[in-house]
Amino acid sequence: MRYTKNESSTWAISIMEDVDQAYQPFVEACIHFVKGMRQTALVQLNEFVHASSQWPFEQRQSFTAWIMQVVEGHDADVLKYPLSIEVILPTLREWMHAPDVTDEVFLWLAKYYGYTDGFEKEDLLKRAIALNGLNQQRAIEMLCYMYLDRVDFSVHHLPDYYIGDPKLTLILLDITKEWIKQVKSVDTQTALNRERIHYKQLIDDWLTCMAEAEQRGEELQFAKWCKLHGRKYHWVKAYYYE
């Protein structure tokens, strides 16, 4: 849930007293954004971006850690362009190669950027997990949901057609199953497994229907097959344009 304008102003004002003096122009820009004073806020933000992009790495590192705590602690929409691209991302890229790198650096890169310096989102999440093991539950859960999203992409045009190789998707579901075992939250693990089992049955049914149609030399009619076998899948309505 995003904060309302008044609530957003409250969190920004509340941290003004404790914030590093160098960050105050940024906080003031945030306050002006949520008050609707966009032109003033943009001028302040651009001035702050120009100044902070010249800071030494250690100072940018401290600011990045602080702003990420603000984002995740207050659910505040403060990762604005050009700050996100010209200050935060270059700092995280430098930090990921520093001796004091933490698992959160890779988690932030995966969550807010998805790809950087040859690392895909999956790689970044696995690096976060490698640094903190099962304690990095957010990365483990994000990895599980990412895999399930890939599966969903493969099946979202059913019953008309399947995207990719269903046998490879089943292998991905087996991999996902092992990662789900690492999830500590019982509720989250249950929800993930429910989704995984649903997809597995759907793909198994698709393969069975394909095999039967091929054996009989008949046209593949998956929706009809599902109806005959009592399967009650919910299809996404598809629109095709010539």
C-alpha positions as CSV (number, residue, x, y, z in Angstrom):
1,M,0.0,0.0,0.0
2,R,1.3,3.5,-0.9
3,Y,1.0,6.3,1.6
4,T,-1.3,9.2,1.0
5,K,0.2,12.7,0.4
6,N,-0.2,13.7,4.0
7,E,1.3,10.4,5.3
8,S,4.2,10.7,2.8
9,S,4.9,14.2,4.1
10,T,4.8,12.9,7.6
11,W,7.5,10.2,7.1
12,A,9.7,12.7,5.3
13,I,9.3,15.4,8.0
14,S,9.8,12.8,10.7
15,I,13.2,11.8,9.6
16,M,14.5,15.4,8.9
17,E,15.8,15.8,12.4
18,D,17.9,12.6,12.3
19,V,19.0,12.6,8.7
20,D,22.5,13.5,7.5
21,Q,22.7,17.2,6.7
22,A,23.8,16.3,3.2
23,Y,20.5,14.4,2.6
24,Q,18.1,17.2,3.6
25,P,17.8,18.8,0.2
26,F,16.6,15.4,-1.1
27,V,14.1,15.0,1.7
28,E,12.8,18.6,1.0
29,A,12.4,17.6,-2.6
30,C,10.3,14.6,-1.6
31,I,8.1,16.8,0.6
32,H,7.5,19.1,-2.3
33,F,6.7,16.1,-4.6
34,V,4.0,14.8,-2.3
35,K,2.6,18.4,-1.8
36,G,2.1,18.7,-5.5
37,M,4.9,21.3,-6.0
38,R,6.4,19.2,-8.9
39,Q,8.4,22.0,-10.6
40,T,10.1,23.0,-7.4
41,A,10.7,19.4,-6.4
42,L,12.3,18.6,-9.8
43,V,14.7,21.5,-9.6
44,Q,15.7,20.4,-6.0
45,L,16.1,16.8,-7.1
46,N,18.2,17.5,-10.1
47,E,20.5,19.7,-8.0
48,F,20.8,17.0,-5.4
49,V,21.5,14.3,-8.0
50,H,24.3,16.5,-9.5
51,A,25.9,17.0,-6.1
52,S,25.5,13.5,-4.8
53,S,26.8,11.8,-8.0
54,Q,30.1,13.5,-7.2
55,W,30.4,12.1,-3.7
56,P,33.1,9.6,-2.9
57,F,31.9,6.0,-2.9
58,E,31.7,5.7,0.9
59,Q,29.3,8.6,1.1
60,R,27.2,7.4,-1.8
61,Q,27.2,3.9,-0.1
62,S,25.8,5.3,3.1
63,F,23.2,7.3,1.3
64,T,22.1,4.3,-0.8
65,A,21.8,2.1,2.4
66,W,19.7,4.9,4.0
67,I,17.4,5.5,1.1
68,M,16.8,1.7,0.7
69,Q,15.8,1.5,4.3
70,V,13.4,4.4,3.7
71,V,11.9,2.7,0.6
72,E,11.4,-0.7,2.3
73,G,10.6,0.6,5.8
74,H,8.0,3.3,4.7
75,D,7.0,1.9,1.3
76,A,7.8,5.4,0.1
77,D,8.0,6.2,-3.6
78,V,11.4,8.0,-3.5
79,L,13.5,6.0,-6.1
80,K,12.8,8.6,-8.7
81,Y,14.5,9.3,-12.0
82,P,17.3,10.6,-12.4
83,L,18.3,9.7,-8.8
84,S,17.7,6.0,-9.3
85,I,19.8,5.7,-12.5
86,E,22.5,8.3,-11.9
87,V,23.3,7.8,-8.2
88,I,21.7,4.6,-6.7
89,L,22.4,2.1,-9.5
90,P,26.0,3.1,-10.1
91,T,26.6,2.9,-6.4
92,L,25.1,-0.5,-6.1
93,R,27.1,-1.7,-9.1
94,E,30.3,-0.5,-7.4
95,W,29.2,-1.9,-4.1
96,M,28.6,-5.4,-5.5
97,H,32.3,-5.7,-6.2
98,A,33.5,-4.2,-2.9
99,P,34.9,-6.3,0.0
100,D,32.1,-5.2,2.3
101,V,29.3,-6.3,-0.1
102,T,26.2,-7.6,1.7
103,D,23.4,-9.9,0.6
104,E,21.0,-6.9,0.6
105,V,23.0,-5.2,-2.3
106,F,22.2,-8.1,-4.6
107,L,18.6,-8.2,-3.3
108,W,18.1,-4.5,-4.0
109,L,19.6,-4.9,-7.5
110,A,17.3,-7.8,-8.2
111,K,14.2,-6.2,-6.8
112,Y,14.5,-2.7,-8.2
113,Y,16.6,-3.1,-11.3
114,G,16.4,-6.8,-12.4
115,Y,19.6,-6.8,-14.5
116,T,23.0,-5.3,-14.2
117,D,26.6,-5.9,-15.3
118,G,25.8,-9.2,-16.9
119,F,23.8,-10.5,-13.9
120,E,20.2,-11.5,-14.6
121,K,17.6,-11.2,-11.8
122,E,18.0,-14.9,-11.1
123,D,21.8,-14.6,-10.7
124,L,21.4,-11.6,-8.3
125,L,18.9,-13.4,-6.1
126,K,21.2,-16.5,-5.9
127,R,24.1,-14.3,-5.0
128,A,22.1,-12.8,-2.2
129,I,21.2,-16.2,-0.9
130,A,24.8,-17.4,-1.2
131,L,25.9,-14.6,1.1
132,N,23.2,-15.2,3.8
133,G,21.8,-18.6,3.2
134,L,18.3,-19.4,4.6
135,N,18.3,-16.1,6.4
136,Q,17.7,-14.3,3.1
137,Q,14.1,-15.4,2.9
138,R,13.0,-12.5,0.7
139,A,15.4,-13.5,-2.0
140,I,14.3,-17.2,-1.7
141,E,10.6,-16.2,-2.0
142,M,11.3,-13.8,-4.9
143,L,13.1,-16.6,-6.7
144,C,10.2,-19.0,-6.2
145,Y,7.7,-16.5,-7.5
146,M,10.0,-15.6,-10.5
147,Y,10.1,-19.3,-11.5
148,L,6.3,-19.6,-11.2
149,D,5.9,-16.5,-13.3
150,R,8.0,-18.2,-16.0
151,V,5.7,-21.2,-15.9
152,D,2.6,-19.0,-16.0
153,F,4.0,-17.3,-19.2
154,S,4.4,-20.8,-20.8
155,V,0.8,-21.8,-20.1
156,H,-1.1,-18.5,-20.4
157,H,-2.3,-19.2,-23.9
158,L,-3.8,-22.6,-23.1
159,P,-6.1,-24.2,-24.2
160,D,-5.1,-22.9,-27.6
161,Y,-1.4,-23.5,-27.5
162,Y,1.7,-23.9,-25.3
163,I,4.7,-21.6,-25.3
164,G,8.0,-23.4,-25.2
165,D,8.7,-27.0,-24.3
166,P,6.4,-28.4,-21.5
167,K,8.9,-31.0,-20.5
168,L,11.4,-28.3,-19.7
169,T,8.8,-26.4,-17.8
170,L,8.2,-29.5,-15.7
171,I,11.9,-29.6,-14.9
172,L,11.7,-25.9,-13.8
173,L,8.8,-26.9,-11.5
174,D,10.9,-29.6,-9.9
175,I,13.6,-27.0,-9.3
176,T,11.0,-24.6,-7.9
177,K,9.8,-27.4,-5.6
178,E,13.2,-27.6,-4.0
179,W,13.4,-23.9,-3.5
180,I,10.0,-23.8,-1.9
181,K,11.2,-26.2,0.7
182,Q,13.6,-23.5,1.9
183,V,10.8,-21.0,2.6
184,K,10.3,-20.7,6.3
185,S,6.8,-19.1,6.3
186,V,4.3,-21.9,6.4
187,D,1.6,-19.7,4.8
188,T,3.9,-18.6,2.0
189,Q,5.2,-22.1,1.4
190,T,1.6,-23.5,1.2
191,A,0.6,-20.8,-1.3
192,L,3.6,-21.5,-3.4
193,N,3.1,-25.2,-3.4
194,R,-0.6,-24.8,-4.3
195,E,0.4,-22.8,-7.3
196,R,3.1,-25.2,-8.3
197,I,0.8,-28.2,-8.1
198,H,-1.8,-26.5,-10.2
199,Y,0.7,-25.8,-12.9
200,K,2.1,-29.3,-12.8
201,Q,-1.3,-30.9,-13.2
202,L,-2.2,-28.5,-16.0
203,I,1.0,-29.3,-17.9
204,D,0.7,-33.1,-17.3
205,D,-2.8,-32.9,-18.7
206,W,-1.6,-31.0,-21.7
207,L,1.0,-33.6,-22.4
208,T,-1.5,-36.5,-21.9
209,C,-4.0,-34.8,-24.3
210,M,-1.3,-34.3,-26.9
211,A,-0.2,-37.9,-26.7
212,E,-3.8,-39.2,-27.0
213,A,-4.6,-36.9,-29.9
214,E,-1.4,-38.0,-31.7
215,Q,-2.1,-41.7,-31.1
216,R,-5.6,-41.4,-32.5
217,G,-4.6,-39.1,-35.3
218,E,-7.1,-36.5,-34.1
219,E,-6.9,-32.8,-33.8
220,L,-5.7,-31.5,-30.5
221,Q,-8.7,-30.1,-28.5
222,F,-7.5,-29.4,-25.0
223,A,-10.5,-27.5,-23.8
224,K,-12.8,-30.4,-24.8
225,W,-10.4,-32.9,-23.2
226,C,-10.5,-31.0,-19.9
227,K,-14.3,-30.9,-19.9
228,L,-14.5,-34.7,-20.5
229,H,-12.0,-35.4,-17.7
230,G,-13.6,-33.0,-15.2
231,R,-10.8,-30.5,-15.2
232,K,-11.9,-27.0,-14.2
233,Y,-9.1,-24.7,-15.3
234,H,-9.7,-21.0,-15.6
235,W,-8.5,-19.8,-19.0
236,V,-7.3,-16.3,-19.9
237,K,-9.5,-14.9,-22.7
238,A,-7.2,-14.5,-25.7
239,Y,-7.6,-12.0,-28.6
240,Y,-5.9,-12.6,-31.9
241,Y,-5.4,-10.0,-34.5
242,E,-4.4,-10.4,-38.1
